[in-house]
Amino acid sequence: MKYFRMFMIFALLLLVGGQLEAQIDRTQKPAPGPAPKASFPDYYETTLDNGLKVFVITNDAEPVVTFRLLIKSGSEYDGDVSGIASSVTDLLTSGTTTRTSLQFAQESDALGLSIGAGAADDQMSVSGSGLKKNMDKLLTLMTDALYNPTFPQDELDKQKKQSLSGLKTVKRDPDAVMSRLQITVGYTPHPYANFGTEDDVNSISRDALVAFHKTYFIPNNASLAIVGDVTPKEILPIIKKYFGTWKKGTAPANTFPKPARITGKSVHLVDLGKTQTQTSITVQVTGIERRNPDYVAAGVMNSIIGGGFSGRLFANLREKHGFTYGAYSSLESRKAAGLWQASADVRRIATDSAFTQILLEMNRLRDEKIDDQTLDMHKQYAAGRFLLGLENPSNIATMVQNIDLYDLPKDYYKSYVVNMMNVTVDDVQRLAKKYLTTDNVAFLAVGDASVIKEPLAAFGEVHMYDTDMNPIAAGQSFKVDIDGPALLEKHIEAIGGRAAFAKQKSRVTEGDVTISFGPSTAEGMFKEIAMAPNKKYQLVTLSVDMGGGAQILEIEEWVNGQKAWSRQPMQPLTEVTGDDLAQSLEDEQFNSVVRWKELGYVPTVTEKKEMNGRVVYVLALKKQHGTDELYIDAENFLLVAESASKDTPNGPISVMKTFGDYRDVDGVKLPFSVSVETTGMTQKATITSYKHNTEINDAQFEPKS
């Protein structure tokens, strides 16, 4: 249903983008400075009688002391229900045998103490920091959470409700779906490939949390790092007081299967439907585990090919070809396995071309030696980031514990910068040939399969998945069980019925709008006045940063039922003519879907399928001037999305609108959230009000001058 039409502000946004780009000269690389010197601190190490490893890093620069307890088991031990480890750590401070969640928060806040916990694949951690004079209170609270959590059922229920709410959006988020696809392809059958689903959340029980905590929270499966103005002699008696009575247990055995290596060339695709004007892509190869001796040098290699603005992928996919607004690569190294990934969100029609260019850059780094200046720049940057991280006590604690967790050499971080600065151009090429193999590579894509599936078949056999990573057999679909006219009538009934809409003669819509165009963003308000049969006025007021401060720009559009005009910033009033006029007059038909018979539209159901985690009907609505595709929810029959092709001065483009947050207004259901997406641009509107049948003068639909 065409509730309102957002104005497509191409000229304005191209201008904004050009102004911002003009401020940055990326043709000049900064000259490298002198090599930084490493300054990783010395540390003391001991082991308590119960098996707890203790690391003391003396730092008298400030009066804060940081404690970080590391459990050497993480979410890989969740078992059949993903999310157990994260639920345990989330609820550690939500109630103990001596304190409620509120009491725990009040006692820590009163002294400015910071206490928290978290879980990752290879580990869980409990951290606390505060002034040295409050150290006893800090350790009292930390150990109470560590030893005596009760995992209250009401707190668990609250957490599960929040998790379920978050999961509702995951299946519609290309980046979130891509994260699932990456670990599925890269780590199966290892538990690294697991992720939480609605079924997992619903299956989490308090008994499971208690059992998990009892099994893995034991001192001989843990280490404790202390960073602050303390000496080993001073702190060890205190550590023994609070942690010495912690009882040992049976350390867990890691018997997980190794992840299968990526071999050959294959394509892995998740279809999110035609709402996707972009494709989230990843090129993925099997990488290295964290303790691999090549890790430091491989990080330098990765920086060269995909390390942000200075990386080759960025220069190629964005600067040279304009496929995307950012292209990056990462070296993900875990305890038991690793991946190298190159990722970007690219224009839908450029999906296969972007894959080709990533392969080109991989081969280029393998076949050609880089120059010394480029290598030096990346080494300097990486070394600088490492040294900057040493200013954070929590980072230092983590690094020291990583030496133990990943079985690294004792002097690993002492020699980190030296080893990095010793990387040569030959090393980079050797590692590229060793790890950036283009013969054993997986191509991952999340987007509109109807557009990208066929061209991607050139890269290898295509494997399809749903958003929960269940394989989809070729040709799997839902049987179409309704015809076009019947579906439209069900939709009309769902949004209030023909009689309710017949009472409406006009509608005034107001709201806030955010327009994103690459790195540029404009925010503002809009107002649209629509009146039967096909009259409309729209005003969009935007605040735009043009490089010299914010400027207010206005865009107006008028349709009086016979003629149409538009006015853009810095341009004269323009009358719409020819085919554009005919299109505008048809686009602005008031409550057009409800009037489909009167207007002569021909509805045809072309498909029934899953889209963004829900089953929808795809309805082709043929009009006099083109065909729109409507995506109607198969359960509630509300409009989920609408797509159409539009002609612009830059050629034809696909426009996708998505609708949500339906509410009752004067007996009809209208969306209060609307997003309009096209290549490189997104307009998001939040409706603040709809008003029907207000007094409107016909002069409103014609420009005053």
Secondary structure, DSSP 8 states (H G I E B T S, - for coil): ---------HHHHHHHHHHHHHT--TTS---------------EEEE-TTS-EEEEEE-TTSSEEEEEEEES--GGG-TTSTTHHHHHHHHTTSBBSS-BHHHHHHHHHHTT-EEEEEE-SS-EEEEEEEEGGGHHHHHHHHHHHHH-B---HHHHHHHHHHHHHHHHHHTT-HHHHHHHHHHHHHHTTSGGG----HHHHHH--HHHHHHHHHHH--GGGEEEEEEES--HHHHHHHHHHHHTT------------------SEEEEEEE--TT-SEEEEEEEEE---TT-TTHHHHHHHHHHHHSGGGSHHIIIIIIIT-SEEEEEEEEEE-SS-EEEEEEEEEEGGGHHHHHHHHHHHHHHHHHS---HHHHHHHHHHHHHHHHHHTT-HHHHHHHHHHHHHTT--TTTTTSHHHHHHT--HHHHHHHHHHH--SSSEEEEEEE-HHHHHHHHGGGSEEEEE-TT--EE-TT------S-HHHHHHHHHHHTT-HHHHHT-SEEEEEEEEEEEETTEEEEEEEEEEEETTTEEEEEEEEEEE-SSSEEEEEEEEEE-SS-EEEE-TTS--EEE-HHHHHHHHHHT-TTTTTTHHHHT-EEEEEEEEEETTEEEEEEEEEETTEEEEEEEETTT--EEEEEEEEEETTEEEEEEEEEEEEEEETTEEEEEEEEEEETTEEEEEEEEEEEES----GGGGS---
